[in-house]
C-alpha cells in the first residue's frame, strides 16, 4: 500500500517536472531577448540628474596654462556629464572660439 503511494507520488512529481520544463523552454526565448535589450542599455551612459555647468570656451590663446585649464575643464565635464567616448571630440569642438576654430 505504501509502495503504491510512493510510486504514484514519484510519477506525479515526474509529470509536474516535465510540465515545468516545457514552460521554461517556452519562456527562454523571451528571457534571451530581454537580456539582449538590457545589455544594450549598459553601453549607454545613464542620464545625469545633476546640472553640469558648461566649460568655458577656448579662444586659441598661446598660453600653455589656458590650454591645460581648458583640457582639464573638458575632461571634468565629460566625467561628470558621463559623455560617451565617441562624442567627446565633436563636443569639444563646440567650445572652440575665434582662432581655435581654424
Rosetta constraint file for C-alpha pairs under 8 A:
AtomPair CA 1 CA 5 HARMONIC 6.51 0.50
AtomPair CA 2 CA 6 HARMONIC 6.18 0.50
AtomPair CA 3 CA 7 HARMONIC 6.03 0.50
AtomPair CA 4 CA 8 HARMONIC 5.95 0.50
AtomPair CA 5 CA 9 HARMONIC 6.06 0.50
AtomPair CA 6 CA 10 HARMONIC 6.15 0.50
AtomPair CA 7 CA 11 HARMONIC 6.21 0.50
AtomPair CA 8 CA 12 HARMONIC 6.20 0.50
AtomPair CA 9 CA 13 HARMONIC 6.10 0.50
AtomPair CA 10 CA 14 HARMONIC 6.12 0.50
AtomPair CA 11 CA 15 HARMONIC 6.24 0.50
AtomPair CA 12 CA 16 HARMONIC 6.18 0.50
AtomPair CA 13 CA 17 HARMONIC 6.02 0.50
AtomPair CA 14 CA 18 HARMONIC 6.19 0.50
AtomPair CA 15 CA 19 HARMONIC 6.29 0.50
AtomPair CA 16 CA 20 HARMONIC 6.22 0.50
AtomPair CA 17 CA 21 HARMONIC 6.19 0.50
AtomPair CA 18 CA 22 HARMONIC 6.29 0.50
AtomPair CA 19 CA 23 HARMONIC 6.40 0.50
AtomPair CA 20 CA 24 HARMONIC 6.13 0.50
AtomPair CA 21 CA 25 HARMONIC 6.11 0.50
AtomPair CA 22 CA 26 HARMONIC 6.29 0.50
AtomPair CA 23 CA 27 HARMONIC 6.32 0.50
AtomPair CA 24 CA 28 HARMONIC 6.02 0.50
AtomPair CA 25 CA 29 HARMONIC 7.76 0.50
AtomPair CA 27 CA 31 HARMONIC 6.42 0.50
AtomPair CA 28 CA 32 HARMONIC 6.19 0.50
AtomPair CA 29 CA 33 HARMONIC 6.24 0.50
AtomPair CA 30 CA 34 HARMONIC 6.22 0.50
AtomPair CA 31 CA 35 HARMONIC 6.19 0.50
AtomPair CA 32 CA 36 HARMONIC 6.35 0.50
AtomPair CA 33 CA 37 HARMONIC 6.30 0.50
AtomPair CA 34 CA 38 HARMONIC 6.05 0.50
AtomPair CA 35 CA 39 HARMONIC 5.87 0.50
AtomPair CA 36 CA 40 HARMONIC 6.28 0.50
AtomPair CA 37 CA 41 HARMONIC 6.79 0.50
AtomPair CA 38 CA 42 HARMONIC 6.87 0.50
AtomPair CA 39 CA 43 HARMONIC 7.41 0.50
AtomPair CA 40 CA 44 HARMONIC 7.39 0.50
AtomPair CA 44 CA 84 HARMONIC 7.45 0.50
AtomPair CA 45 CA 82 HARMONIC 5.98 0.50
AtomPair CA 45 CA 83 HARMONIC 6.96 0.50
AtomPair CA 45 CA 84 HARMONIC 6.62 0.50
AtomPair CA 46 CA 82 HARMONIC 7.40 0.50
AtomPair CA 47 CA 82 HARMONIC 7.89 0.50
AtomPair CA 48 CA 81 HARMONIC 6.22 0.50
AtomPair CA 48 CA 82 HARMONIC 7.26 0.50
AtomPair CA 52 CA 77 HARMONIC 7.18 0.50
AtomPair CA 52 CA 80 HARMONIC 7.01 0.50
AtomPair CA 52 CA 81 HARMONIC 6.39 0.50
AtomPair CA 53 CA 77 HARMONIC 7.83 0.50
AtomPair CA 54 CA 77 HARMONIC 7.29 0.50
AtomPair CA 55 CA 70 HARMONIC 7.61 0.50
AtomPair CA 55 CA 73 HARMONIC 5.83 0.50
AtomPair CA 55 CA 74 HARMONIC 6.30 0.50
AtomPair CA 55 CA 77 HARMONIC 6.83 0.50
AtomPair CA 55 CA 95 HARMONIC 7.67 0.50
AtomPair CA 56 CA 70 HARMONIC 7.19 0.50
AtomPair CA 56 CA 73 HARMONIC 7.74 0.50
AtomPair CA 56 CA 95 HARMONIC 7.22 0.50
AtomPair CA 57 CA 70 HARMONIC 7.60 0.50
AtomPair CA 57 CA 95 HARMONIC 4.53 0.50
AtomPair CA 57 CA 96 HARMONIC 5.69 0.50
AtomPair CA 57 CA 97 HARMONIC 6.43 0.50
AtomPair CA 58 CA 66 HARMONIC 7.94 0.50
AtomPair CA 58 CA 67 HARMONIC 7.54 0.50
AtomPair CA 58 CA 70 HARMONIC 6.47 0.50
AtomPair CA 58 CA 95 HARMONIC 6.15 0.50
AtomPair CA 58 CA 96 HARMONIC 5.00 0.50
AtomPair CA 58 CA 97 HARMONIC 5.89 0.50
AtomPair CA 58 CA 100 HARMONIC 6.85 0.50
AtomPair CA 59 CA 96 HARMONIC 5.91 0.50
AtomPair CA 59 CA 97 HARMONIC 4.56 0.50
AtomPair CA 59 CA 98 HARMONIC 5.39 0.50
AtomPair CA 59 CA 99 HARMONIC 5.98 0.50
AtomPair CA 59 CA 100 HARMONIC 5.25 0.50
AtomPair CA 59 CA 101 HARMONIC 7.98 0.50
AtomPair CA 60 CA 67 HARMONIC 7.94 0.50
AtomPair CA 60 CA 96 HARMONIC 7.50 0.50
AtomPair CA 60 CA 97 HARMONIC 7.25 0.50
AtomPair CA 60 CA 98 HARMONIC 7.09 0.50
AtomPair CA 60 CA 99 HARMONIC 5.27 0.50
AtomPair CA 60 CA 100 HARMONIC 4.16 0.50
AtomPair CA 60 CA 101 HARMONIC 7.92 0.50
AtomPair CA 61 CA 66 HARMONIC 7.08 0.50
AtomPair CA 61 CA 67 HARMONIC 7.63 0.50
AtomPair CA 61 CA 100 HARMONIC 7.92 0.50
AtomPair CA 62 CA 66 HARMONIC 7.95 0.50
AtomPair CA 62 CA 67 HARMONIC 7.96 0.50
AtomPair CA 63 CA 67 HARMONIC 6.33 0.50
AtomPair CA 64 CA 68 HARMONIC 6.04 0.50
AtomPair CA 65 CA 69 HARMONIC 6.09 0.50
AtomPair CA 66 CA 70 HARMONIC 6.11 0.50
AtomPair CA 67 CA 71 HARMONIC 6.18 0.50
AtomPair CA 68 CA 72 HARMONIC 6.04 0.50
AtomPair CA 69 CA 73 HARMONIC 6.01 0.50
AtomPair CA 70 CA 74 HARMONIC 6.17 0.50
AtomPair CA 71 CA 75 HARMONIC 6.19 0.50
AtomPair CA 72 CA 76 HARMONIC 6.13 0.50
AtomPair CA 73 CA 77 HARMONIC 6.01 0.50
AtomPair CA 74 CA 78 HARMONIC 6.12 0.50
AtomPair CA 74 CA 92 HARMONIC 7.11 0.50
AtomPair CA 75 CA 79 HARMONIC 6.24 0.50
AtomPair CA 76 CA 80 HARMONIC 6.18 0.50
AtomPair CA 77 CA 81 HARMONIC 5.83 0.50
AtomPair CA 78 CA 82 HARMONIC 5.53 0.50
AtomPair CA 78 CA 83 HARMONIC 5.01 0.50
AtomPair CA 78 CA 84 HARMONIC 7.97 0.50
AtomPair CA 78 CA 88 HARMONIC 7.37 0.50
AtomPair CA 79 CA 83 HARMONIC 6.77 0.50
AtomPair CA 83 CA 87 HARMONIC 6.79 0.50
AtomPair CA 83 CA 88 HARMONIC 6.79 0.50
AtomPair CA 84 CA 88 HARMONIC 6.83 0.50
AtomPair CA 87 CA 91 HARMONIC 6.19 0.50
AtomPair CA 88 CA 92 HARMONIC 6.01 0.50
AtomPair CA 89 CA 93 HARMONIC 6.30 0.50
AtomPair CA 90 CA 94 HARMONIC 6.79 0.50
AtomPair CA 91 CA 95 HARMONIC 7.30 0.50
AtomPair CA 92 CA 96 HARMONIC 7.24 0.50
AtomPair CA 93 CA 101 HARMONIC 7.64 0.50
AtomPair CA 96 CA 100 HARMONIC 5.34 0.50
AtomPair CA 96 CA 101 HARMONIC 5.51 0.50
AtomPair CA 97 CA 101 HARMONIC 5.73 0.50
AtomPair CA 98 CA 102 HARMONIC 7.68 0.50
